[in-house]
Amino acid sequence: MQLETLKRKSEFNRIYSEGRTASSKFAKFYIQENDLGMMRVGISVGKNVGNAVTRNRIKRIIKEVLRKIEINDKGLDLLIVVRKASAGAGYHQLKQVIENSLLSAFD
């Protein structure tokens, strides 16, 4: 399943200001419902996380986790701001953190 991405600065700013948040040691999540019936994702990985290879690896892992979890059919805008601690994290660690953070945002 292909993920729709958030591209405009105005979309990012709207989610920052109006969205619910959830945090972990690997990332901060901003979540807002939308009326589109699909999940749109924005991933922000700063240069402090690591070199380009590391940043792209983290983005690939996050996208793969989001494709596989069952929340994809809900109308959500999800913004993930990756923290430096995630540079050494593996697939299973990031998967667990993402699932727990998304579930806690809806409680």
C-alpha positions in Angstrom: 0.0 0.0 0.0 1.3 3.4 -1.0 1.4 6.1 1.7 0.2 9.6 0.9 2.7 12.2 2.1 2.2 15.6 3.6 4.1 18.1 1.4 3.0 21.6 2.1 4.3 23.7 5.0 0.8 24.8 5.7 -0.2 21.2 6.3 2.7 20.7 8.7 1.9 23.9 10.6 -1.8 22.9 10.9 -0.9 19.6 12.4 1.7 21.2 14.8 -0.8 23.6 16.1 -4.0 21.6 16.2 -2.9 17.9 16.4 -2.7 15.6 19.4 0.8 14.6 20.5 2.5 11.5 21.7 6.2 11.1 22.6 8.8 8.4 22.9 12.5 8.4 23.2 12.7 7.8 19.4 10.2 10.3 18.1 7.5 12.8 18.7 4.2 12.2 17.0 1.6 14.8 16.0 -1.7 13.3 15.0 -4.9 14.9 13.6 -7.9 13.3 12.0 -8.9 14.3 8.4 -12.0 13.8 6.2 -10.1 12.1 3.4 -10.5 8.5 4.6 -6.8 7.8 4.2 -3.6 8.3 6.2 -1.2 11.0 5.2 2.3 11.0 6.7 5.1 13.5 7.1 8.5 12.4 8.4 11.0 14.9 9.7 14.5 13.7 10.3 17.1 16.4 11.1 20.8 16.3 10.4 21.5 15.8 14.1 20.2 12.2 13.7 23.0 11.1 11.5 24.4 11.1 8.0 22.1 10.8 4.9 22.4 7.0 4.9 21.1 6.8 8.5 18.3 9.3 8.0 17.1 7.5 4.9 17.2 4.2 6.6 15.1 5.5 9.5 12.6 6.9 7.0 12.4 3.6 5.1 11.8 1.7 8.3 9.1 4.1 9.5 7.3 4.0 6.1 7.4 0.2 6.1 5.9 0.0 9.7 3.1 2.4 8.7 2.3 0.3 5.7 1.9 -2.8 7.8 -0.1 -1.5 10.8 -3.9 -1.6 10.6 -4.6 2.0 11.3 -4.0 2.9 7.6 -7.7 2.9 6.7 -8.5 5.7 9.1 -8.5 9.3 8.0 -5.4 10.6 9.8 -2.7 13.1 9.2 0.5 11.9 11.0 3.6 13.9 11.5 6.7 12.2 12.9 9.6 14.2 14.2 12.5 11.7 14.6 14.9 12.1 17.6 18.6 11.3 17.7 18.1 8.2 19.7 16.4 6.5 16.8 19.7 6.3 14.8 20.6 3.0 16.5 17.1 1.6 16.6 16.1 -1.4 14.6 12.9 -2.3 12.8 11.2 -4.1 15.7 12.0 -1.3 18.2 10.6 1.4 16.0 7.5 -0.7 15.1 6.7 -1.2 18.8 7.2 2.5 19.6 5.1 3.7 16.6 2.2 1.3 17.5 2.2 2.2 21.2 2.4 6.0 20.4 -0.5 5.9 18.0 -2.6 3.9 20.4 -1.9 6.2 23.3 -2.8 9.2 21.2 -6.4 7.8 20.9 -6.9 7.1 24.6 
